[in-house]
Amino acid sequence: MQPSHIEQSSHIKDSFPSTKTQSWRMMQKKSITSFTALYALHNKTVPKNILESTRTPAHFPLLLPLRLAKKINLDDPLDPLLLQFVPSNSLTNQIEPVKDPLAEMSAQITPRLLKKYSGRTLFLPTSACAMHCRYCFRQEYPYEKSSPSKLGVQLFYQDELAAIKKDSSIQEVILSGGDPLSLSNAILHDIIQELESIPHIRRVRWHTRFLIGIPERVDEGLLKIFTRSHLTHYMVLHINHPREIDVDFSSYLKKLRFSGVTLLAQAVLLHQVNDHIDTLHELSESLSNAGVLFYYLHQIDPIEAACPFWVPPQKGKDLINALRERTSGYGVPTYVSEIAYEKSKTPL
């Protein structure tokens, strides 16, 4: 149910027709949430050894959009999409985990607002994602399990909005999570309106992985949010492998670009997923062809679930040097690590 003030606004009702919202929401409801469903999709029965070796934690169960599930090759235990979303004995821990490598709790202004770096703040408006990546560094983050849909944006995020208004040094708000595109257009519209009312806010940066699974999320209502906003909008797409990109996906990115959104991409360097020069080169070329600048290549954060994906930093440096010899400069990302209490990402 939408907030009452949204329901009463004919302008917003016209902007965000329910049929558009239902389209991607219905696709979201078709996501794969069990190994049985994943194997059945490919007309296979789950092997007994898979059931024993691929147990997911209760707080972070299997969640995979149908679009991505269809691309997985279950006959290949090292399929790069399979490894990212389904726990596997093909990967074993390579380093010792760290409980809170980014010290995000110490950066909290409110439970949903973090201040790590000068001039910008990290706003986590939702815990919901379109998919559960096995290496996610926020799968242990203590999100508040509640929704803004009943209270409305002003009340639900009042502490976060007040903190942003109070700190005039903040020019950029980074919407992350969870995934901000998990929220309805009506809620996102109200969040952007609130940010537009704050004089010192000039830019909004959206961090999302939603679109590789459900690109239809780029609907008419979302595009209107960007075309009607006076703020500058950047969207950072989390894309790790070239198979996550296809012609259909790229067509939705074009709509975002035509709506004035600057598109960037970041990837996490993952063992046996993208730590090969041919794969990284293909990813870079695919992004460039889709009009997306390859922004960051991240050294993985060493939480327990991510340790099997660890790649030695020297290998990452060698990959970047090799990529520089193969492609245009704008297709070479900055290889970075996030280190707790540092004032910026640390180039490696």
C-alpha positions as CSV (number, residue, x, y, z in Angstrom):
1,M,0.0,0.0,0.0
2,Q,1.3,3.4,-1.0
3,P,1.5,6.4,1.5
4,S,-1.8,8.3,1.7
5,H,-0.2,11.5,0.5
6,I,0.9,9.7,-2.6
7,E,-2.5,8.2,-3.2
8,Q,-4.1,11.7,-3.0
9,S,-1.8,13.2,-5.5
10,S,-3.1,13.0,-9.1
11,H,0.2,14.2,-10.4
12,I,2.1,11.3,-8.9
13,K,-0.6,8.8,-9.9
14,D,-0.3,10.0,-13.5
15,S,3.5,9.8,-13.3
16,F,3.7,6.2,-11.9
17,P,0.9,4.1,-13.4
18,S,0.4,0.9,-11.4
19,T,0.6,-1.3,-14.5
20,K,4.2,-0.3,-15.1
21,T,5.1,-1.0,-11.5
22,Q,3.4,-4.4,-11.6
23,S,5.4,-5.5,-14.6
24,W,8.8,-5.6,-12.9
25,R,7.3,-6.6,-9.5
26,M,5.7,-9.6,-11.2
27,M,9.0,-10.5,-12.7
28,Q,10.6,-10.1,-9.3
29,K,8.1,-12.6,-7.8
30,K,9.3,-15.2,-10.3
31,S,12.8,-15.2,-8.9
32,I,14.4,-18.5,-8.0
33,T,14.6,-19.2,-4.3
34,S,15.5,-22.9,-4.1
35,F,18.0,-25.3,-5.6
36,T,15.0,-27.5,-6.6
37,A,13.5,-24.6,-8.6
38,L,16.9,-23.8,-10.2
39,Y,17.5,-27.3,-11.4
40,A,13.9,-27.8,-12.5
41,L,14.2,-24.7,-14.7
42,H,16.9,-26.6,-16.6
43,N,14.9,-29.8,-16.6
44,K,17.3,-31.4,-14.1
45,T,17.1,-33.0,-10.6
46,V,19.2,-31.6,-7.8
47,P,22.1,-34.1,-7.2
48,K,22.3,-35.3,-3.6
49,N,25.9,-34.0,-3.2
50,I,24.7,-30.5,-4.2
51,L,22.0,-30.5,-1.6
52,E,24.6,-31.3,1.1
53,S,27.3,-28.9,-0.1
54,T,25.2,-25.8,-1.0
55,R,23.4,-24.9,2.1
56,T,22.7,-21.2,2.4
57,P,22.5,-19.3,5.6
58,A,18.9,-18.6,6.9
59,H,19.5,-14.8,6.9
60,F,20.8,-14.9,3.3
61,P,19.0,-17.5,1.3
62,L,19.2,-18.2,-2.4
63,L,17.7,-15.3,-4.4
64,L,18.2,-15.2,-8.2
65,P,16.2,-13.4,-10.9
66,L,14.8,-15.7,-13.5
67,R,16.7,-13.9,-16.2
68,L,20.0,-14.8,-14.6
69,A,19.0,-18.3,-13.6
70,K,18.3,-19.1,-17.3
71,K,21.8,-18.1,-18.2
72,I,23.5,-20.5,-15.8
73,N,25.1,-23.7,-17.1
74,L,24.5,-26.3,-14.4
75,D,26.8,-28.8,-16.1
76,D,29.8,-26.5,-15.4
77,P,30.7,-26.3,-11.7
78,L,32.8,-23.2,-12.5
79,D,30.1,-21.4,-14.4
80,P,30.8,-17.7,-13.5
81,L,27.1,-17.0,-12.8
82,L,26.6,-20.1,-10.7
83,L,29.6,-19.3,-8.6
84,Q,28.4,-15.8,-7.8
85,F,24.9,-16.9,-6.5
86,V,25.1,-20.5,-5.4
87,P,27.5,-21.7,-2.7
88,S,29.9,-24.3,-4.1
89,N,32.6,-26.7,-2.9
90,S,34.5,-25.6,-6.0
91,L,35.7,-22.7,-4.0
92,T,37.5,-22.9,-0.8
93,N,38.7,-20.2,1.7
94,Q,42.0,-18.7,0.7
95,I,42.4,-16.2,3.5
96,E,41.1,-15.7,7.1
97,P,37.9,-13.6,7.3
98,V,37.5,-10.3,9.1
99,K,34.4,-9.6,11.1
100,D,33.8,-6.0,10.0
101,P,36.6,-5.0,7.5
102,L,35.0,-1.7,6.6
103,A,34.0,-0.7,10.2
104,E,30.7,0.6,8.9
105,M,29.1,0.7,12.3
106,S,31.5,3.4,13.3
107,A,30.5,5.5,10.2
108,Q,26.8,5.5,11.1
109,I,25.1,8.9,11.6
110,T,21.8,7.1,11.8
111,P,21.0,3.4,11.2
112,R,20.4,4.2,7.5
113,L,23.0,6.9,6.9
114,L,26.8,6.6,6.9
115,K,29.4,9.3,6.5
116,K,32.7,7.8,5.3
117,Y,34.1,10.4,3.0
118,S,34.1,14.2,2.7
119,G,31.4,15.8,0.6
120,R,29.1,12.8,0.3
121,T,27.0,10.5,2.4
122,L,25.8,6.9,2.0
123,F,22.0,6.5,2.3
124,L,20.7,3.0,2.7
125,P,16.9,3.4,2.2
126,T,16.2,-0.4,2.0
127,S,17.6,-3.8,2.8
128,A,15.9,-5.4,-0.2
129,C,17.9,-6.7,-3.2
130,A,16.9,-8.3,-6.4
131,M,19.5,-11.0,-5.9
132,H,21.8,-12.4,-3.2
133,C,25.4,-12.4,-4.2
134,R,27.5,-14.9,-2.2
135,Y,30.3,-12.4,-1.6
136,C,28.1,-9.5,-0.4
137,F,29.9,-7.5,2.2
138,R,26.6,-6.2,3.7
139,Q,24.8,-9.5,4.3
140,E,25.5,-9.1,8.0
141,Y,24.6,-5.4,8.1
142,P,21.9,-4.8,10.8
143,Y,19.2,-3.3,8.6
144,E,16.0,-2.2,10.1
145,K,13.3,-4.6,8.8
146,S,10.6,-2.1,8.1
147,S,9.1,-0.2,5.1
148,P,8.4,3.4,4.3
149,S,5.2,2.6,2.5
150,K,2.8,3.2,5.4
151,L,4.5,6.2,7.1
152,G,5.6,8.0,4.0
153,V,9.1,9.2,3.1
154,Q,9.2,12.3,5.3
155,L,8.4,10.4,8.5
156,F,10.1,7.2,7.8
157,Y,13.4,8.8,6.8
158,Q,13.1,11.9,9.0
159,D,16.4,11.3,10.9
160,E,18.3,10.7,7.7
161,L,16.8,13.7,6.0
162,A,17.4,15.9,9.0
163,A,21.1,14.8,9.2
164,I,21.6,15.5,5.5
165,K,20.0,19.0,5.9
166,K,22.2,19.8,8.9
167,D,25.5,19.0,7.2
168,S,26.0,21.6,4.5
169,S,29.3,19.9,3.4
170,I,27.3,17.1,1.8
171,Q,26.8,17.7,-1.9
172,E,26.3,14.2,-3.0
173,V,23.9,11.5,-1.7
174,I,24.7,7.9,-2.6
175,L,21.7,5.7,-2.6
176,S,22.8,2.1,-1.8
177,G,21.5,-0.7,0.4
178,G,20.2,-3.3,-0.2
179,D,19.3,-1.9,-3.7
180,P,17.5,1.4,-4.0
181,L,15.7,0.2,-7.2
182,S,13.9,-2.3,-5.0
183,L,11.7,0.6,-3.8
184,S,8.7,1.7,-5.7
185,N,8.8,4.6,-8.1
186,A,6.5,6.6,-5.8
187,I,8.8,6.2,-2.8
188,L,11.9,7.0,-5.0
189,H,10.1,10.1,-6.3
190,D,9.5,11.3,-2.8
191,I,13.1,10.7,-1.7
192,I,14.4,12.6,-4.7
193,Q,11.9,15.5,-4.0
194,E,13.1,15.7,-0.4
195,L,16.8,15.8,-1.5
196,E,15.9,18.4,-4.2
197,S,14.6,20.6,-1.4
198,I,18.0,20.7,0.3
199,P,20.0,23.6,-1.2
200,H,23.5,22.0,-0.8
201,I,22.6,18.7,-2.5
202,R,23.7,18.8,-6.1
203,R,24.1,15.1,-7.1
204,V,22.6,11.7,-6.5
205,R,24.5,8.5,-7.1
206,W,22.6,5.3,-7.4
207,H,24.4,2.0,-6.7
208,T,22.5,-0.9,-8.1
209,R,22.8,-4.5,-9.3
210,F,19.1,-4.8,-9.9
211,L,19.2,-4.2,-13.7
212,I,21.3,-7.2,-14.7
213,G,18.5,-9.4,-13.3
214,I,15.4,-7.3,-14.1
215,P,16.3,-4.6,-16.6
216,E,12.5,-4.0,-17.0
217,R,12.9,-2.0,-13.8
218,V,13.7,0.9,-16.1
219,D,10.1,1.7,-16.7
220,E,8.3,5.0,-17.6
221,G,7.9,6.0,-13.9
222,L,11.6,5.6,-13.1
223,L,12.7,7.5,-16.2
224,K,10.3,10.4,-15.3
225,I,12.1,10.7,-11.9
226,F,15.3,11.5,-13.8
227,T,13.9,13.7,-16.5
228,R,12.0,15.9,-14.1
229,S,14.8,16.2,-11.5
230,H,17.1,19.3,-11.4
231,L,19.8,17.2,-9.6
232,T,22.6,15.5,-11.5
233,H,22.2,11.7,-11.4
234,Y,24.8,9.1,-11.7
235,M,24.1,5.4,-11.8
236,V,26.8,2.9,-10.8
237,L,25.9,-0.6,-12.1
238,H,27.5,-3.6,-10.4
239,I,28.5,-5.9,-13.2
240,N,31.1,-8.6,-12.8
241,H,31.0,-10.7,-15.9
242,P,30.3,-10.1,-19.6
243,R,27.5,-12.7,-19.6
244,E,25.5,-10.3,-17.4
245,I,25.3,-8.0,-20.4
246,D,23.2,-8.6,-23.5
247,V,21.4,-6.7,-26.2
248,D,18.1,-6.5,-24.3
249,F,19.9,-5.2,-21.1
250,S,21.8,-2.6,-23.2
251,S,18.6,-1.3,-24.7
252,Y,17.3,-0.3,-21.2
253,L,20.6,1.4,-20.4
254,K,20.2,3.5,-23.5
255,K,16.8,4.7,-22.1
256,L,18.6,5.8,-18.9
257,R,21.3,7.7,-20.9
258,F,18.6,9.5,-22.9
259,S,17.0,10.5,-19.6
260,G,20.2,12.3,-18.6
261,V,21.7,9.7,-16.3
262,T,25.5,9.2,-16.4
263,L,26.2,5.5,-16.4
264,L,29.2,4.0,-14.6
265,A,30.1,0.4,-13.7
266,Q,32.0,-1.3,-10.9
267,A,33.0,-4.9,-10.6
268,V,34.4,-7.0,-7.8
269,L,37.5,-9.0,-8.7
270,L,36.4,-12.6,-8.0
271,H,38.4,-15.8,-8.1
272,Q,37.4,-18.1,-11.0
273,V,34.7,-15.6,-12.1
274,N,36.6,-12.6,-13.7
275,D,40.2,-12.9,-12.7
276,H,41.4,-13.7,-16.2
277,I,42.5,-11.1,-18.7
278,D,40.3,-12.4,-21.5
279,T,37.2,-12.2,-19.3
280,L,38.1,-8.8,-17.9
281,H,38.8,-7.5,-21.4
282,E,35.5,-8.7,-22.7
283,L,33.7,-7.1,-19.8
284,S,35.4,-3.8,-20.4
285,E,34.6,-3.9,-24.1
286,S,30.9,-4.9,-23.5
287,L,30.5,-2.0,-21.0
288,S,32.1,0.5,-23.5
289,N,29.8,-0.7,-26.3
290,A,26.8,-0.2,-24.0
291,G,27.9,3.4,-23.2
292,V,29.0,2.6,-19.6
293,L,32.3,3.8,-18.2
294,F,34.2,1.1,-16.2
295,Y,34.7,3.0,-13.0
296,Y,36.1,0.7,-10.3
297,L,37.5,-2.8,-10.0
298,H,37.2,-3.6,-6.3
299,Q,39.5,-5.9,-4.2
300,I,37.0,-8.1,-2.4
301,D,36.2,-7.3,1.3
302,P,37.4,-10.3,3.4
303,I,34.2,-11.2,5.2
304,E,33.7,-14.9,5.8
305,A,31.4,-15.6,2.8
306,A,33.7,-13.7,0.4
307,C,37.0,-15.4,1.3
308,P,36.7,-18.1,-1.3
309,F,36.6,-15.4,-4.0
310,W,39.9,-13.7,-2.8
311,V,42.3,-12.7,-5.5
312,P,45.9,-11.7,-4.5
313,P,46.3,-7.9,-5.1
314,Q,49.4,-8.5,-7.3
315,K,47.4,-10.5,-9.7
316,G,44.8,-7.7,-9.8
317,K,47.5,-5.2,-10.6
318,D,48.9,-7.5,-13.4
319,L,45.4,-7.8,-14.8
320,I,44.9,-4.0,-14.9
321,N,48.3,-3.6,-16.6
322,A,47.4,-6.2,-19.2
323,L,44.0,-4.6,-19.8
324,R,45.6,-1.2,-20.4
325,E,47.5,-2.8,-23.3
326,R,44.3,-4.1,-24.8
327,T,41.7,-1.4,-24.7
328,S,41.0,2.4,-24.6
329,G,42.0,4.3,-21.5
330,Y,38.3,4.9,-20.6
331,G,37.8,1.2,-20.4
332,V,40.4,0.6,-17.7
333,P,38.9,0.8,-14.2
334,T,40.8,2.0,-11.2
335,Y,41.7,-1.0,-9.1
336,V,40.8,-0.1,-5.5
337,S,40.5,-1.4,-2.0
338,E,38.2,0.0,0.7
339,I,40.1,0.3,4.0
340,A,38.4,1.2,7.2
341,Y,38.9,4.8,8.4
342,E,40.7,5.9,5.2
343,K,39.5,9.1,3.7
344,S,38.9,7.6,0.2
345,K,39.1,4.3,-1.7
346,T,42.8,3.2,-1.9
347,P,44.2,2.6,-5.4
348,L,46.2,-0.6,-5.6
